[in-house]
């Protein structure tokens, strides 16, 4: 790099610029925060890592990071509202974090000069070097946590970023190293590791962020494993102003998340069933002094909700009230003022039709100080119904998750018959719906010729192809695994023929990798038929039989659908055999009532 030696000795804000990359909530598709990354002005693509290394070699790390930090703060301050009021991750190395100059230049006073405060910033500790003095390292981190900053640990799971650092840092966020994220959908060992890290992060009250997400396969696997936040080129490239995640990308993230949630939704239940009534104060009518007396007279009550015209506005917990009034001047400062001033003004408020498992995940995403606060529940009009405690929520969520795990097919992890039956009963009451029955052709022969292990791979392939486009068949569609090589897609609407055609074509393309070269070239393989005679068997195809509500009487019995599907599958299988390609067919006959 030209002039590198001189540059690291005289590094300044003119030599670097800041770019932003979003960190996305994988449950909602929305942006949770942005990481502020630094780029070399003359070499934006690949020069910065070299610059960091050279600066470290020549003792210029402080000058480089100070310039990057200054440019980052200026870049954030220049953003328009409300983007500037969001959350931003700033990279800081462990050595700089312990430097007294950092404390002197990175504090409430200096941040105020940029129009920012600690609520806007997360200190992301980038471990590119070994930490030898963990005691001072922990002391430096606690200094900033005590002053309201949040801390993230970068590249967790690789290099020096290990368990000792985790224990010392007590981070709010753990950023999963991108080497673990890469190809996680194709590496079972990585999946087991991520599952363990998700549990670990939950146990230490940290949020796990997967870095380096680049493919939809990686994202789907991460969502399935319980990772709640992601960052990477799949969502957006770093840009000089905070980039928005494209609407199509957000939509697909949401569909993937809902697809996984839908696997449990039939076993799930709405949070409304857990709601319990609680005491309320009307806003502005109770003083802090009166609230203290009220709680002392009711030792078993731990919270009260502040209402305004039947709608919840704030939450007052016993712990928060006595924490605020317990310090030397707290009581005298607030005693004659409305208790609203010491309440939590941004509590978690949800509708009564939200699923329990979804709410459990949302509730666990709150800040540590709010983590065990009760959740307020409202109806569709926003009127207060009551609260749900975290104990209630977690107990019921675990029960429901266990029910789902017992029902899921072990090969594909798709919902099994119990869930499917519940979906069908629910869907058959809708004014419009479709049911798609999927079946592999010549699957027994393939099993005999290639073995059960390869047979399992064909079933997994069918599940993957169907799963990728289930949400596109009709909004709100859900996929279940009946058993063996049979699947079902239940759609609250009309099935899209173009999507079904694409499914068939995609299966036919991807199945080729599961056949030997010579069989693939011939277009068939040899296997014994049911009479024990060796015959030429066409390459496996998939047949889709589609039954729509427009051909059925109102509220038909599920057994009727099974009977119609069996007849329809014979027709489509004959057609796929004739053409040598996967295919689908819609039921054309109108069924008489009764």
C-alpha positions as CSV (number, residue, x, y, z in Angstrom):
1,X,0.0,0.0,0.0
2,X,1.6,3.4,-1.0
3,X,2.7,5.7,1.8
4,X,1.5,3.1,4.4
5,X,4.5,3.7,6.8
6,X,3.9,7.5,6.7
7,X,0.1,7.0,7.0
8,X,0.1,5.0,10.1
9,X,2.4,7.5,11.8
10,X,0.2,10.5,10.8
11,X,-3.2,8.9,10.6
12,X,-6.1,11.4,10.6
13,X,-9.8,11.7,9.9
14,X,-9.0,12.4,6.3
15,X,-7.6,8.9,5.8
16,X,-10.8,7.0,6.8
17,X,-14.5,7.0,6.2
18,X,-17.4,5.3,7.8
19,X,-20.0,2.9,6.3
20,X,-23.0,1.4,7.9
21,X,-24.4,-2.2,7.7
22,X,-27.8,-3.2,9.3
23,X,-28.3,-5.8,12.0
24,X,-31.7,-7.4,11.3
25,X,-34.2,-8.9,13.6
26,X,-34.9,-12.3,12.1
27,X,-38.3,-12.5,13.7
28,X,-39.7,-9.4,12.1
29,X,-37.3,-8.5,9.3
30,X,-36.8,-5.0,10.7
31,X,-33.4,-3.3,11.5
32,X,-32.4,-3.5,15.1
33,X,-29.2,-1.5,14.8
34,X,-26.3,-0.6,12.4
35,X,-22.7,-1.5,12.8
36,X,-20.4,1.4,11.8
37,X,-17.4,0.0,9.8
38,X,-14.3,1.9,8.8
39,X,-12.8,2.0,5.3
40,X,-9.6,3.3,3.9
41,X,-10.2,6.3,1.7
42,X,-7.8,5.3,-1.0
43,X,-8.4,1.5,-0.7
44,X,-12.1,1.0,0.2
45,X,-12.2,-2.6,-0.7
46,X,-9.3,-4.4,1.0
47,X,-6.9,-1.9,2.4
48,X,-8.2,-1.4,5.9
49,X,-7.3,-4.8,7.4
50,X,-3.7,-4.2,6.2
51,X,-3.8,-0.8,7.7
52,X,-4.9,-2.2,11.1
53,X,-2.1,-4.7,11.0
54,X,0.6,-2.2,10.1
55,X,-0.7,0.3,12.7
56,X,-0.4,-2.4,15.4
57,X,3.1,-3.3,14.3
58,X,4.2,0.3,14.4
59,X,2.5,1.3,17.6
60,X,-0.1,3.5,15.9
61,X,-3.3,1.6,17.0
62,X,-4.5,4.4,19.1
63,X,-4.2,7.0,16.3
64,X,-6.0,4.8,13.9
65,X,-8.9,3.9,16.2
66,X,-9.2,7.5,17.4
67,X,-9.6,8.6,13.8
68,X,-12.1,5.9,13.0
69,X,-14.1,6.6,16.1
70,X,-14.2,10.4,15.4
71,X,-15.3,9.8,11.8
72,X,-18.0,7.3,13.0
73,X,-19.4,9.7,15.6
74,X,-19.5,12.6,13.0
75,X,-21.2,10.3,10.5
76,X,-23.9,9.3,13.0
77,X,-24.4,12.9,14.1
78,X,-24.9,13.9,10.5
79,X,-27.8,11.5,10.0
80,X,-31.4,12.7,10.0
81,X,-34.0,11.9,12.6
82,X,-35.1,9.3,13.5
83,X,-32.2,7.3,12.0
84,X,-29.7,9.2,14.2
85,X,-31.6,8.2,17.3
86,X,-31.2,4.5,16.5
87,X,-28.5,2.1,17.9
88,X,-25.0,1.9,16.5
89,X,-22.2,-0.6,17.1
90,X,-18.7,0.9,17.3
91,X,-15.6,-1.3,17.1
92,X,-13.1,-1.0,19.9
93,X,-10.1,-3.3,20.5
94,X,-9.3,-4.5,24.0
95,X,-6.1,-2.6,24.3
96,X,-7.8,0.7,23.4
97,X,-10.6,0.0,25.8
98,X,-8.2,-0.2,28.7
99,X,-6.4,3.0,27.6
100,X,-7.0,6.0,29.9
101,X,-7.1,8.2,26.8
102,X,-10.2,6.3,25.7
103,X,-12.0,7.1,29.0
104,X,-11.0,10.7,28.6
105,X,-12.3,11.0,25.0
106,X,-15.3,8.7,25.0
107,X,-17.8,9.6,27.7
108,X,-21.1,11.4,28.2
109,X,-19.6,14.8,27.8
110,X,-17.9,14.2,24.5
111,X,-20.8,12.3,23.1
112,X,-23.1,15.2,24.0
113,X,-21.0,17.3,21.7
114,X,-22.1,15.1,18.8
115,X,-25.8,15.2,20.0
116,X,-25.5,11.6,21.1
117,X,-25.7,9.6,24.4
118,X,-24.8,6.1,25.6
119,X,-28.3,4.8,24.6
120,X,-27.3,5.2,21.0
121,X,-24.0,3.3,21.1
122,X,-22.9,-0.3,21.7
123,X,-19.2,-0.8,22.3
124,X,-18.2,-3.8,20.1
125,X,-15.1,-5.4,21.4
126,X,-13.1,-6.7,18.4
127,X,-10.6,-9.4,19.6
128,X,-7.8,-9.5,17.1
129,X,-5.2,-10.0,19.8
130,X,-4.8,-12.1,22.9
131,X,-6.0,-10.6,26.2
132,X,-3.4,-11.2,29.0
133,X,-4.8,-9.0,31.8
134,X,-8.4,-10.1,32.2
135,X,-8.8,-8.3,35.5
136,X,-8.2,-4.9,34.0
137,X,-10.1,-5.8,30.9
138,X,-13.2,-6.7,33.0
139,X,-12.8,-3.5,35.1
140,X,-12.7,-1.4,31.9
141,X,-15.9,-3.0,30.6
142,X,-17.7,-2.6,33.9
143,X,-16.8,1.1,33.9
144,X,-18.8,1.6,30.7
145,X,-21.7,-0.8,31.6
146,X,-22.1,1.2,34.9
147,X,-22.5,4.3,32.8
148,X,-25.3,2.9,30.6
149,X,-23.3,1.7,27.6
150,X,-24.1,-1.7,26.1
151,X,-21.3,-4.1,25.1
152,X,-21.0,-6.6,22.3
153,X,-18.3,-9.3,21.9
154,X,-17.3,-9.7,18.2
155,X,-16.3,-12.9,16.4
156,X,-17.5,-15.1,19.2
157,X,-16.5,-18.8,18.8
158,X,-13.2,-18.2,17.1
159,X,-9.6,-17.1,17.8
160,X,-9.2,-15.4,21.2
161,X,-12.9,-14.7,21.6
162,X,-13.7,-17.6,23.9
163,X,-15.3,-18.4,27.2
164,X,-12.8,-16.5,29.4
165,X,-13.5,-13.3,27.5
166,X,-17.2,-14.0,27.7
167,X,-17.0,-14.4,31.5
168,X,-14.9,-11.2,31.7
169,X,-17.0,-9.1,29.4
170,X,-20.6,-9.9,30.5
171,X,-21.7,-8.7,27.1
172,X,-25.2,-7.6,26.1
173,X,-24.6,-9.0,22.6
174,X,-22.6,-11.9,21.2
175,X,-21.7,-11.7,17.5
176,X,-21.3,-15.2,16.0
177,X,-18.1,-15.5,14.0
178,X,-18.8,-15.5,10.2
179,X,-16.7,-18.7,9.8
180,X,-19.3,-20.5,11.8
181,X,-22.2,-18.9,9.9
182,X,-20.7,-19.8,6.5
183,X,-22.3,-23.0,5.1
184,X,-24.1,-23.7,8.4
185,X,-27.0,-25.1,6.4
186,X,-24.7,-27.8,5.0
187,X,-22.5,-28.6,8.1
188,X,-24.3,-30.6,10.9
189,X,-21.4,-30.0,13.3
190,X,-21.8,-26.2,12.9
191,X,-25.5,-26.6,13.5
192,X,-24.9,-28.4,16.8
193,X,-22.4,-25.7,17.8
194,X,-24.8,-22.8,17.0
195,X,-27.6,-24.6,18.9
196,X,-25.3,-24.7,21.9
197,X,-24.3,-21.1,21.6
198,X,-28.0,-20.0,21.3
199,X,-28.6,-21.8,24.6
200,X,-25.5,-20.3,26.2
201,X,-26.4,-16.8,25.1
202,X,-29.8,-17.2,26.6
203,X,-28.4,-18.4,29.9
204,X,-26.1,-15.4,30.2
205,X,-28.8,-12.9,29.1
206,X,-27.0,-12.0,25.9
207,X,-28.5,-11.7,22.4
208,X,-26.8,-13.7,19.6
209,X,-26.1,-12.0,16.3
210,X,-24.9,-14.1,13.3
211,X,-22.4,-12.3,11.2
212,X,-21.7,-13.0,7.5
213,X,-25.1,-14.2,6.5
214,X,-24.9,-14.5,2.7
215,X,-27.4,-17.2,1.6
216,X,-31.0,-18.0,2.2
217,X,-30.1,-21.5,3.2
218,X,-27.8,-20.2,5.9
219,X,-30.5,-17.8,7.1
220,X,-33.2,-20.5,7.2
221,X,-31.0,-22.8,9.3
222,X,-30.1,-20.0,11.7
223,X,-33.7,-19.1,12.2
224,X,-34.5,-22.8,12.8
225,X,-31.7,-23.0,15.4
226,X,-33.1,-20.0,17.3
227,X,-30.7,-17.2,16.2
228,X,-32.7,-14.0,16.5
229,X,-30.5,-11.4,14.8
230,X,-28.4,-11.5,11.6
231,X,-25.9,-9.3,9.7
232,X,-24.4,-9.8,6.3
233,X,-24.5,-9.2,2.5
234,X,-27.8,-11.0,2.2
235,X,-29.5,-8.1,3.9
236,X,-27.5,-5.2,2.6
237,X,-24.0,-4.2,1.6
238,X,-22.2,-1.6,3.8
239,X,-23.0,2.0,2.6
240,X,-22.0,5.6,3.5
241,X,-25.6,6.1,4.8
242,X,-27.5,3.5,6.7
243,X,-28.9,1.3,4.0
244,X,-32.5,0.0,4.2
245,X,-33.0,-3.7,3.9
246,X,-34.9,-4.2,0.6
247,X,-38.7,-4.7,1.0
248,X,-38.5,-8.1,-0.8
249,X,-35.7,-9.3,1.5
250,X,-37.7,-8.2,4.6
251,X,-40.8,-9.9,3.3
252,X,-38.9,-13.2,2.7
253,X,-37.2,-13.0,6.1
254,X,-40.7,-12.6,7.7
255,X,-42.0,-15.5,5.7
256,X,-39.2,-17.8,6.8
257,X,-39.7,-16.8,10.4
258,X,-43.4,-17.3,10.2
259,X,-42.9,-20.6,8.3
260,X,-40.9,-21.9,11.3
261,X,-43.5,-20.5,13.8
262,X,-46.3,-22.0,11.8
263,X,-44.8,-25.4,12.4
264,X,-45.8,-25.0,16.1
265,X,-48.8,-22.7,15.6
266,X,-51.3,-25.6,15.7
267,X,-50.0,-26.7,19.0
268,X,-49.5,-23.1,20.1
269,X,-52.2,-20.9,21.7
270,X,-52.9,-17.2,22.0
271,X,-51.5,-15.3,25.0
272,X,-55.0,-14.2,25.8
273,X,-55.5,-17.6,27.6
274,X,-52.8,-16.6,30.1
275,X,-54.0,-13.1,30.9
276,X,-54.7,-12.3,34.6
277,X,-56.3,-9.1,35.8
278,X,-54.3,-6.6,37.8
279,X,-54.6,-3.3,39.6
280,X,-54.5,-0.1,37.7
281,X,-54.1,3.6,38.3
282,X,-55.4,6.3,36.0
283,X,-52.6,8.5,34.7
284,X,-51.9,11.6,36.7
285,X,-54.1,10.7,39.6
286,X,-51.7,9.0,42.1
287,X,-48.7,10.6,43.7
288,X,-45.5,8.7,44.4
289,X,-46.1,9.0,48.2
290,X,-49.6,7.4,47.7
291,X,-48.1,4.7,45.6
292,X,-45.5,3.8,48.2
293,X,-48.3,3.5,50.9
294,X,-50.4,1.5,48.5
295,X,-47.7,-1.1,47.8
296,X,-46.8,-1.3,51.5
297,X,-50.4,-2.2,52.3
298,X,-50.4,-4.9,49.7
299,X,-47.2,-7.0,50.2
300,X,-48.3,-9.7,47.7
301,X,-48.7,-7.2,44.8
302,X,-45.6,-6.6,42.6
303,X,-46.9,-4.4,39.9
304,X,-49.6,-1.9,38.8
305,X,-50.5,-0.6,35.3
306,X,-51.0,3.1,34.5
307,X,-54.0,3.6,32.2
308,X,-55.3,6.5,30.1
309,X,-58.8,6.0,28.9
310,X,-58.6,2.2,29.2
311,X,-55.3,2.0,27.3
312,X,-52.0,1.1,29.1
313,X,-49.4,3.8,29.2
314,X,-46.8,2.8,31.8
315,X,-45.8,0.0,34.2
316,X,-45.0,0.5,37.8
317,X,-43.3,-2.4,39.6
318,X,-42.6,-2.6,43.3
319,X,-38.9,-3.0,42.7
320,X,-38.7,0.1,40.4
321,X,-40.7,2.3,42.8
322,X,-38.6,1.4,45.9
323,X,-35.4,1.6,43.9
324,X,-36.1,5.2,42.8
325,X,-37.4,6.4,46.2
326,X,-34.9,4.5,48.3
327,X,-31.8,6.6,47.6
328,X,-31.0,9.6,49.8
329,X,-33.0,12.3,48.0
330,X,-35.3,10.1,45.9
331,X,-38.4,10.1,48.1
332,X,-38.3,13.9,48.8
333,X,-37.8,14.6,45.1
334,X,-40.8,12.5,43.9
335,X,-43.2,12.2,46.9
336,X,-45.7,14.9,45.8
337,X,-45.3,14.3,42.1
338,X,-47.3,11.9,39.9
339,X,-46.0,8.4,40.2
340,X,-46.0,8.3,36.4
341,X,-42.6,9.9,36.6
342,X,-41.0,6.8,38.1
343,X,-42.7,4.3,35.9
344,X,-41.4,2.3,32.9
345,X,-42.9,4.2,30.0
346,X,-42.0,1.8,27.2
347,X,-43.2,-1.6,28.5
348,X,-43.9,-4.5,26.3
349,X,-47.5,-4.4,25.1
350,X,-49.0,-7.1,22.9
351,X,-52.4,-8.1,21.5
352,X,-54.2,-11.0,23.0
353,X,-54.1,-13.0,19.8
354,X,-50.3,-13.3,19.7
355,X,-48.9,-16.8,20.0
356,X,-47.3,-17.7,23.3
357,X,-44.1,-19.0,21.8
358,X,-43.7,-15.8,19.7
359,X,-44.3,-13.7,22.7
360,X,-41.7,-15.6,24.8
361,X,-39.1,-14.8,22.2
362,X,-40.0,-11.1,22.1
363,X,-40.1,-10.9,25.9
364,X,-36.6,-12.4,26.2
365,X,-35.2,-9.7,23.8
366,X,-35.8,-6.9,26.3
367,X,-33.0,-5.1,28.2
368,X,-31.8,-6.9,31.3
369,X,-33.3,-4.4,33.6
370,X,-36.8,-5.0,32.0
371,X,-36.4,-8.7,31.4
372,X,-38.7,-10.0,34.1
373,X,-41.3,-7.2,34.0
374,X,-44.8,-8.5,33.3
375,X,-46.2,-8.0,29.8
376,X,-49.3,-5.9,29.2
377,X,-52.0,-7.5,27.0
378,X,-54.6,-5.5,25.0
379,X,-57.5,-6.3,22.7
380,X,-57.7,-5.4,19.0
381,X,-58.8,-1.8,20.0
382,X,-55.8,-1.3,22.3
383,X,-57.8,-1.6,25.5
384,X,-56.1,-3.1,28.5
385,X,-57.1,-6.7,29.4
386,X,-54.5,-7.6,32.0
387,X,-50.9,-8.8,32.3
388,X,-48.9,-12.0,31.9
389,X,-45.9,-12.7,34.1
390,X,-42.7,-14.1,32.7
391,X,-43.1,-17.2,34.9
392,X,-46.4,-18.0,33.3
393,X,-45.1,-17.3,29.8
394,X,-42.0,-19.4,30.0
395,X,-43.7,-22.3,31.7
396,X,-46.4,-22.5,29.0
397,X,-43.9,-21.8,26.2
398,X,-41.7,-24.8,27.3
399,X,-44.7,-27.1,27.4
400,X,-45.8,-26.1,23.9
401,X,-42.3,-26.4,22.5
402,X,-42.1,-30.0,23.9
403,X,-45.4,-30.9,22.4
404,X,-44.1,-29.7,19.0
405,X,-40.9,-31.6,19.4
406,X,-42.8,-34.8,20.1
407,X,-44.9,-34.3,17.0
408,X,-42.3,-33.3,14.5
409,X,-41.0,-35.8,11.9
410,X,-37.4,-36.7,12.9
411,X,-36.1,-36.8,9.3
412,X,-37.4,-33.4,8.1
413,X,-38.3,-31.7,11.4
414,X,-41.7,-30.8,9.8
415,X,-44.9,-31.0,11.7
416,X,-46.5,-34.5,11.8
417,X,-50.0,-35.9,11.8
418,X,-51.2,-34.4,15.0
419,X,-50.4,-30.9,13.8
420,X,-51.7,-31.6,10.3
421,X,-55.1,-32.7,11.6
422,X,-55.4,-29.6,13.6
423,X,-54.5,-27.4,10.6
424,X,-57.0,-29.2,8.4
425,X,-59.8,-28.8,11.0
426,X,-59.1,-25.1,11.2
427,X,-58.7,-24.6,7.4
428,X,-61.8,-26.5,6.3
429,X,-63.9,-23.9,8.1
430,X,-62.5,-21.1,5.9
431,X,-64.6,-19.8,2.9
432,X,-61.6,-20.5,0.5
433,X,-58.7,-22.9,0.8
434,X,-56.6,-25.4,-1.1
435,X,-54.9,-28.6,0.0
436,X,-51.9,-29.9,-2.0
437,X,-50.9,-33.6,-1.5
438,X,-47.3,-34.3,-2.5
439,X,-46.0,-37.8,-3.2
440,X,-42.6,-39.2,-4.5
441,X,-42.9,-41.5,-7.5
442,X,-40.9,-44.8,-7.6
443,X,-39.6,-44.2,-4.2
444,X,-39.6,-47.8,-3.1
445,X,-37.6,-48.8,-6.2
446,X,-35.1,-46.0,-5.5
447,X,-34.7,-47.2,-1.9
448,X,-34.1,-50.7,-3.1
449,X,-31.5,-49.7,-5.7
450,X,-29.7,-46.9,-3.8
451,X,-30.2,-47.8,-0.2
452,X,-32.1,-46.3,2.7
453,X,-29.5,-43.6,3.4
454,X,-29.9,-42.2,-0.1
455,X,-33.7,-42.7,0.2
456,X,-33.6,-40.4,3.2
457,X,-31.7,-37.8,1.1
458,X,-34.5,-37.9,-1.5
459,X,-37.1,-37.3,1.2
460,X,-35.0,-34.4,2.6
461,X,-34.7,-32.9,-0.8
462,X,-38.5,-33.1,-1.4
463,X,-39.0,-31.4,2.0
464,X,-36.5,-28.7,1.2
465,X,-38.0,-27.9,-2.2
466,X,-41.5,-27.8,-0.9
467,X,-40.5,-25.8,2.2
468,X,-38.7,-23.1,0.1
469,X,-41.9,-22.2,-1.8
470,X,-44.7,-23.1,0.6
471,X,-45.3,-19.5,1.5
472,X,-45.6,-18.6,-2.2
473,X,-48.3,-21.2,-2.9
474,X,-50.8,-19.0,-1.1
475,X,-50.3,-16.5,1.8
476,X,-50.3,-18.3,5.1
477,X,-49.7,-21.8,3.6
478,X,-48.2,-24.5,5.9
479,X,-46.2,-27.6,5.1
480,X,-46.5,-30.9,7.0
481,X,-44.9,-34.3,6.6
482,X,-47.6,-37.0,6.7
483,X,-45.0,-39.8,6.8
484,X,-42.7,-41.7,4.5
485,X,-42.6,-39.9,1.2
486,X,-45.9,-38.1,1.6
487,X,-46.3,-34.4,2.3
488,X,-49.2,-31.9,2.5
489,X,-49.5,-28.2,2.0
490,X,-52.5,-26.6,3.5
491,X,-53.4,-23.2,2.0
492,X,-55.9,-20.6,3.2
493,X,-56.6,-19.5,-0.3
494,X,-56.2,-20.6,-3.9
495,X,-53.0,-22.5,-4.8
496,X,-50.8,-20.7,-7.4
497,X,-50.3,-23.0,-10.4
498,X,-47.1,-21.2,-11.4
499,X,-45.5,-21.8,-8.0
500,X,-46.4,-25.5,-8.2
501,X,-44.9,-25.7,-11.6
502,X,-41.7,-24.1,-10.3
503,X,-41.6,-26.6,-7.4
504,X,-41.8,-29.5,-9.9
505,X,-39.0,-28.0,-12.1
506,X,-36.8,-27.3,-9.1
507,X,-37.2,-30.8,-7.8
508,X,-36.3,-32.3,-11.2
509,X,-33.1,-30.1,-11.4
510,X,-31.9,-30.9,-7.9
511,X,-32.7,-34.6,-7.9
512,X,-30.0,-35.3,-10.5
513,X,-27.3,-35.0,-7.9
514,X,-28.8,-38.1,-6.1
515,X,-28.3,-40.4,-9.1
516,X,-25.2,-42.1,-10.5
517,X,-23.8,-40.6,-13.6
518,X,-24.7,-43.5,-15.9
519,X,-28.3,-43.7,-14.5
520,X,-28.6,-39.9,-14.9
521,X,-27.4,-40.1,-18.6
522,X,-29.8,-43.0,-19.4
523,X,-32.7,-41.4,-17.6
524,X,-33.5,-44.6,-15.7
525,X,-32.0,-47.1,-13.4
526,X,-32.5,-50.9,-12.7
527,X,-34.5,-52.1,-9.8
528,X,-36.7,-55.0,-8.9
529,X,-40.5,-54.4,-9.2
530,X,-43.1,-55.7,-6.8
531,X,-43.0,-59.1,-8.5
532,X,-39.2,-59.4,-8.1
533,X,-38.5,-58.8,-11.8
534,X,-35.6,-56.4,-12.6
535,X,-36.9,-53.5,-14.7
536,X,-35.9,-50.1,-15.9
537,X,-37.2,-47.5,-13.5
538,X,-37.6,-43.8,-14.5
539,X,-35.7,-41.2,-12.3
540,X,-37.8,-40.3,-9.3
541,X,-40.3,-37.5,-9.7
542,X,-42.8,-35.7,-7.5
543,X,-46.5,-35.6,-8.0
544,X,-48.8,-32.9,-6.6
545,X,-52.6,-33.4,-6.3
546,X,-54.5,-30.2,-5.6
547,X,-58.0,-30.0,-4.2
548,X,-59.7,-26.6,-3.9
549,X,-62.6,-25.5,-1.8
550,X,-64.5,-24.5,-4.9
551,X,-64.9,-28.2,-5.7
552,X,-66.2,-29.2,-2.3
553,X,-69.3,-28.8,-0.2
554,X,-69.2,-26.6,2.8
555,X,-67.1,-28.0,5.8
556,X,-66.3,-31.4,4.2
557,X,-65.0,-34.3,6.4
558,X,-61.2,-34.6,6.3
559,X,-61.7,-38.3,5.2
560,X,-63.3,-37.1,2.0
561,X,-60.2,-35.1,1.1
562,X,-58.0,-38.2,1.7
563,X,-60.2,-40.2,-0.6
564,X,-60.2,-37.6,-3.4
565,X,-56.5,-37.2,-3.0
566,X,-55.8,-40.9,-3.5
567,X,-57.8,-40.9,-6.8
568,X,-56.2,-37.7,-8.0
569,X,-52.7,-38.9,-7.2
570,X,-53.2,-41.9,-9.5
571,X,-54.0,-39.5,-12.4
572,X,-51.1,-37.2,-11.8
573,X,-48.7,-40.2,-11.3
574,X,-49.7,-41.6,-14.7
575,X,-49.0,-38.2,-16.3
576,X,-45.6,-37.8,-14.7
577,X,-44.7,-41.3,-15.7
578,X,-45.7,-40.6,-19.3
579,X,-43.8,-37.3,-19.5
580,X,-40.8,-38.4,-17.3
581,X,-41.2,-35.1,-15.3
582,X,-42.6,-34.0,-12.0
583,X,-46.1,-32.5,-12.3
584,X,-49.3,-31.4,-10.7
585,X,-53.0,-31.7,-11.3
586,X,-56.1,-29.8,-9.9
587,X,-59.3,-31.6,-9.0
588,X,-61.8,-30.6,-11.7
589,X,-64.9,-32.5,-10.5
590,X,-67.4,-30.8,-8.3
591,X,-68.3,-32.9,-5.3
592,X,-72.0,-33.2,-4.4
593,X,-73.1,-32.0,-0.9
594,X,-73.6,-34.6,1.8
